[in-house]
């Protein structure tokens, strides 16, 4: 699996550079649009560091993409069957959060993402990461606390949440065991 993670990190670095170059933006312009420092973007583009989920969301939003959309462009796959061995896997270097892109295609409005959130970890994503998608989350094992704006949802294995309007959202595993969940996203 580490080979898949490393390969996706390398492709993400290339994709971010391509997205920036394709728009004719300097590092400074992308930094201003995303709120990510020029130095960090430069290191990411050279694959010297692996970006966190929050940084990826900020960069994707600057490109008017969702995180899933940026990952999809980095993956570059077009097959209808998503084989387990070929599904891109990415690990957030800050939290250990593991994201597996189970299914995504540019010509299909639905994406499936499997996430493993380690015990006692949390990730907060800005409202901008939800502006072009609708999503539902299904907890497969463990428990997860999702806070959308001021609304807190405590989910156990088998529970499913349909997300509301875009809001800053925190995914928190407050337990001592890992949590695994599936996210179904529909692009709008």
C-alpha positions in Angstrom: 0.0 0.0 0.0 2.9 2.4 0.7 3.8 2.3 -3.0 0.2 3.4 -3.9 0.4 6.2 -1.3 3.8 7.4 -2.6 2.7 7.2 -6.3 -0.4 9.2 -5.6 1.6 11.8 -3.6 3.9 12.2 -6.7 0.9 12.5 -9.0 -0.7 15.1 -6.7 2.4 17.1 -6.8 2.5 17.0 -10.6 -1.3 17.8 -10.8 -1.1 20.8 -8.5 1.8 22.2 -10.7 -0.3 21.5 -13.9 -3.4 23.2 -12.5 -1.4 26.3 -11.4 0.6 26.4 -14.7 -2.6 25.9 -16.7 -4.1 29.0 -15.2 -0.9 31.0 -15.7 -0.7 31.6 -11.9 2.5 32.3 -10.1 3.2 30.7 -6.7 2.3 34.0 -5.1 -1.1 34.1 -6.8 -1.9 30.5 -5.8 -0.8 31.3 -2.3 -3.1 34.3 -2.1 -6.1 32.4 -3.6 -5.6 29.4 -1.3 -4.2 30.8 1.9 -1.3 28.3 1.7 2.2 29.8 1.8 4.4 30.0 -1.3 7.1 27.9 0.4 4.6 25.1 1.2 3.2 25.1 -2.3 6.7 25.0 -3.8 7.6 22.0 -1.5 4.4 20.2 -2.4 4.9 20.7 -6.2 8.5 19.3 -5.8 7.0 16.3 -3.8 9.3 17.2 -0.9 6.4 17.2 1.5 3.0 15.5 1.5 0.2 18.0 2.0 -2.4 17.6 4.7 -6.1 17.1 3.9 -6.7 20.7 4.9 -4.0 22.1 2.6 -5.3 19.9 -0.3 -8.8 21.2 0.2 -7.5 24.8 0.2 -5.6 24.2 -3.0 -8.5 22.4 -4.7 -10.8 25.3 -3.7 -8.5 27.8 -5.2 -8.7 25.8 -8.5 -12.5 25.8 -8.1 -12.3 22.0 -7.6 -13.4 19.7 -4.7 -10.8 17.6 -3.0 -12.3 14.6 -4.8 -12.0 16.5 -8.1 -8.4 17.3 -7.6 -7.7 13.7 -6.6 -9.5 12.5 -9.7 -7.4 14.6 -12.0 -4.3 13.4 -10.2 -5.3 9.8 -10.6 -6.0 10.1 -14.4 -7.9 6.8 -14.5 -10.8 6.3 -16.9 -11.8 2.6 -16.4 -15.3 1.6 -15.4 -14.1 -1.1 -13.0 -12.2 0.1 -10.0 -10.0 -2.8 -8.9 -9.0 -2.9 -5.2 -5.3 -3.2 -6.0 -5.5 -0.1 -8.3 -7.5 2.2 -6.0 -5.4 5.3 -5.1 -4.6 5.6 -1.4 -3.4 8.7 0.3 -2.4 9.2 4.0 -2.7 12.6 5.7 0.8 13.2 7.2 -0.6 15.2 10.1 -3.3 12.8 11.4 -2.7 9.5 9.8 -6.1 9.7 8.2 -6.1 7.2 5.3 -8.2 7.9 2.2 -9.0 5.3 -0.5 -10.6 6.5 -3.7 -12.9 3.4 -4.2 -14.7 4.8 -7.3 -14.4 7.9 -9.4 -14.7 8.8 -13.1 -14.9 12.2 -14.8 -18.0 11.1 -16.7 -19.9 9.8 -13.6 -21.5 12.1 -11.0 -20.9 9.7 -8.1 -17.7 9.0 -6.2 -17.0 6.6 -3.4 -14.3 7.2 -0.8 -13.3 4.9 2.1 -11.6 6.6 5.1 -9.9 5.2 8.1 -9.7 7.7 10.9 -7.2 6.8 13.6 -8.2 6.9 17.3 -8.3 10.4 18.8 -7.8 12.2 15.5 -9.7 15.0 13.8 -9.8 16.8 10.5 -11.6 20.1 9.9 -12.4 21.0 6.3 -13.7 24.5 5.2 -17.2 25.0 3.8 -15.6 25.7 0.4 -14.8 22.1 0.0 -18.5 21.3 -0.1 -19.8 23.9 -2.5 -19.8 21.7 -5.6 -20.8 18.4 -4.0 -23.5 16.6 -2.1 -22.5 13.8 0.2 -23.6 11.1 2.5 -21.4 9.3 5.1 -21.9 5.8 6.3 -19.9 4.6 9.4 -18.7 1.0 8.7 -16.9 0.5 12.1 -16.2 2.5 15.2 -17.7 5.8 15.9 -17.4 9.3 14.5 -18.5 12.8 15.6 -19.2 15.2 12.7 -19.7 18.8 13.5 -21.2 20.8 10.6 -21.1 24.5 11.6 -22.9 24.5 15.0 -24.6 21.1 14.5 -23.0 18.0 16.1 -23.8 14.5 15.0 -22.6 11.4 16.9 -22.5 8.4 14.6 -22.0 4.7 15.5 -21.3 1.8 13.2 -24.2 1.5 10.7 -25.3 5.1 11.0 -25.5 7.3 7.9 -25.5 11.1 7.7 -26.7 13.1 4.7 -24.8 16.4 4.8 -26.6 19.7 4.8 -25.6 23.1 3.2 -21.9 23.8 3.0 -20.4 24.6 6.4 -17.0 24.2 8.1 -17.0 20.5 9.1 -15.0 18.6 11.6 -14.6 14.8 11.4 -13.5 13.6 14.8 -12.8 10.1 16.1 -13.1 10.7 19.9 -12.8 7.0 20.7 -9.8 4.9 21.5 -10.4 2.7 18.4 -10.0 3.4 14.7 -13.1 4.4 12.7 -13.8 3.4 9.1 -16.4 5.1 7.0 -17.6 5.4 3.4 -18.4 8.7 1.8 -20.6 8.9 -1.3 -20.2 12.2 -3.2 -22.3 13.5 -6.0 -20.9 16.4 -8.0 -23.4 19.2 -8.8 
